[in-house]
Amino acid sequence: MVETIKEALFKNEVKAAISVFQRQFFSYIFPIKYSRLLIASLFVATWVYLNTNFPWPSEHINRFLFEVTKDRLLYDLIKCLFFTVPIVISFFLIFKNSAGFLFSKMEKGYLIRFVAFFVYLEFVLSFGVALICRAMGIEFNAHVGIRNVELSTYFELVVGLIAEQLFFFLILFFALATLYKINQKISTLNLLLSMAFAALVFGLAHLSAYDNNVLQCLLIIGIPFTVIQTTIFLITKNMLAGYLVHLLFDLMIFSIVNF
């Protein structure tokens, strides 16, 4: 009986936290025209998919950049910036007045402990899902670039993950705003549906990196990433914390594979 009461209280606390988060979110979103958020989301999603999953435009863009630079290292750096800068500009043009919501202050010591805990949690969650999927007979492919580590790889990781974070949260925020526009409700269901949509869009953006393995992109990339990143932002209201978790997790995976 006591445990049931505790579980009920915990569920109520979680629902209350989600409700508070969404109310704060919409207090910042309401001044933003939905049409601008829609255009930015469509542009960024199109830009990401053109540069990842569609070989014809990405091959031509990459060939052009390489002909301009004539140097492999410089080419890698410029290609990364070429991909990232439009996403950064699009995101902050939309949310330029929302810095207080997106980057709430965190004490340095708390931030370090928090990031370390969630890196560990993402590691456990991702590999737990991977083990379950393997037990079910689902095959996985290695990331196409994970074994070809060069100096530029680390620059691409640091800068490229900024684009990934902004892309993910733009899609998540767009989905939340769309559902609210449809049903005029602030609810846990709206958040869960928005997370599902963001996991789908973000996960499938990695298709070319994992040899078009849809299940891998959704189960190993999209869902764990969405759960971890959304939870971090619900707790901290700070996108930097999520970025650091993402960066350190990927660095850890690169280190395990290559050393």
N, C-alpha and C positions, 0 to 999 in steps of 0.2 A: 504493500500500500504506500509506504514511504517512498520507495523507488519510483512508483507510478507518479506520485505527486512531484518528485524531483524532475522526472522526465518531462512532465507537463509544464513545470516552471521553466525548464531549459528551453523547451520549444517556444514558449511565450516570449522568452528573452530574445531568442533568435529572430522570431517574427517581428518583435519590436525594433530590433537593430536594423533589420532589412527595411522596415517601414520608415525609420528615421533616415536611413541612407537615401532612400528614394525621394523622400520629401526634400532633403538637402539637395539632391541631384536636380530635381525639377525646379528648385528655387534658382539654380544657376542656368538651367536649360531653357526655362520659359522666355527669358529675354532674347534667346537665339531663335531666329525664324526657322521653322521646320524645313522650309524649302532649301535654305542654305545648308542645313545639316544633311539633307538628302543628297544634294549635289556633291558635297564634299565626300560623303560616304561612297557614292557611286564612282566618283573620280578616283579616290584612293584604292578602292577594291579593283577597279579596272586596271589601274597602274600596276598594282601588285601582281595581278594575274597575267598581265601582258609581259611582265618581267620575269615570271616564274614558269607558268604552265603553258604558255603559247610559244613554241619554238621559233616560228617565222619572224615575228617582230623582235623578239629578244636577240635572236642570232644576228639580225641586221643591225640592231642598236649596238651590240657588243663588237661587231666587226668594224663599225664606224668609229667607236671609241678607241679601238686598238690601232686603227690606221692613223688616228689623230695623235695618240700618245707615243707609239712606236717603242714602248717600254713596258715589260710585263708588270713590274711593281707599280708603276705609275698608272697603268691601265686598270689594275685591280682597285687602286685607291679611288680613281675617278669614277669607275663603274659603281662602286659602293655609294659614293656621294650622289651620283646621278640618280640612283634608286631612292635614296633616303631623303634628300632635300625636299622634293615636291610633297612628300608625305608629312614632313615636319611643318612645312609652310601651311599646308591645307588644314592640319589639325589645329595649329595655334591661331590661324585666322578665325576659326570657328570658336575656339575656347580661350581667346585672348583675355577675356575678363573673368575667367574662372580659375585663376591660379590658386586662390585661397582654398578652393575645393579640391583641386587636383594634386596639390603639393602642400598638404597640411604639415606643420612643423612636427618633427620627431626628435627626441633627445638622441644624441650620438650613441651612447651606450645601449639604449633600448633598440635603436635601429640595427646595430651590429648583432645583438642577440636574436632579434626578430628575423633578420635575413638568414642567419645561420640555421635557425630552426626550420624555416620554410624551404631552404635548399635541401635539407635532410628530408623533409616531408615530401617534397616533389620527387626526390630520388626514390623513396620508398613507394610512393604512389605509382610512378611510372614503371618501375621494375616489377611491382606487384601486378599491375595490369598486364605487362608483357609476359610474365610467367603464366598467368591465367590464360592468356590468349594462346601461348605456345602449347599449353596442356590441352587446349581445344583444337589444336592442329592448324592454327592460323600462322602462316609464314610471314616473315618480316624481311625487309631489305635494308642494307646498310645505307646511311646517308652518303650521297655520291661524292661529297667533298671532305668527309670527316678524316680520311687517311692522307689527304694531300695537303698537309699543314705547312704553310710558308709564313714568312714574316707578315705579309699582307693579310693573312687569314685572321690574325688577332685584331687588326684594324677593322676589317670587315665585320668581325663579330661584335666589337664594341659599338660601332656606328650602325651596323645593320639591325641589331636588336632594338635600337631606338625606334627604327621604322616599324619593326614587328609589334612593339608595345603600343605605339600610337595607332597602328592599323587595327589591332585587336580591340582597343578601348573605343575607338571611333565606331566600329561595328556594334559593339555592345551597347554604347550609349544611343546609337541610332535605333537599335531594336527596342530599347526601353522607351524611347520617345515615341516610336511608332505605335507600340502597344498602348501606351497611355493615350495617344491621339485617337485610337480606335475605341477603347473601352472606358476611358476616363477613370481608371482605377490604379491605385498604388497597392500592389499585392505581391506576395511571394511568388505566385504563379507567373506574373509578368517577368519577374527577374529570372526565374528558371527557364522560361521560354526564350528570353533574350540571351541567356547563357548558351542554350542549345543552338541557337542560330549563330552566335559568335564562334562556338566550337566548330560548327560545320564550315563556316566561311574561312576561319583561320586554319583549320586542319587541312582542308582541300587546297589551300595555297601552297602546301608543301608537297604536292603530288610529284612534281618533277624531281624533287630531292630524294624521294623514296621509290623511284621507278614506278610511279602511278599506282601504288598500293593504297587503295582507298581505305580499307579497314585499318591499316597501320596509321595513316594520317589522322583518322578520326579517333581511334582507341588509344593510341600511344602519344599523339601530339595534341590533337584538338581538345579532347575531354579533360585529361589531367591538367593541361596548361590553363584551360578556362576555369576549372575548379580552384586551382591554386591562386591564379591572378585575381579572380573576382573576390575570393576570400581575403586576400591581402588588402585589396582596395576597400572592401567593406570595413575592415578593422582599422586601417591606417588613414584612409583618404589621401594616400601619398603614392603617386605613380613611380617615384624614384625607388621605393622599397621593392615594388614588383620588378622593376628593371634590374636591380641588383641581384635579386633571386634568379631571374632568367639568365643573366650574364654568368654568374658563378656556377649555376647548374650546367650550362653549356660548356664552360671551361673545364669543369670536372669531367664531363663526358669525353671531351677532346683529350684530356690528360689520360684517362683510363684506356682509351683506344690506342693512343699513340706512344705511350711510354711504359 
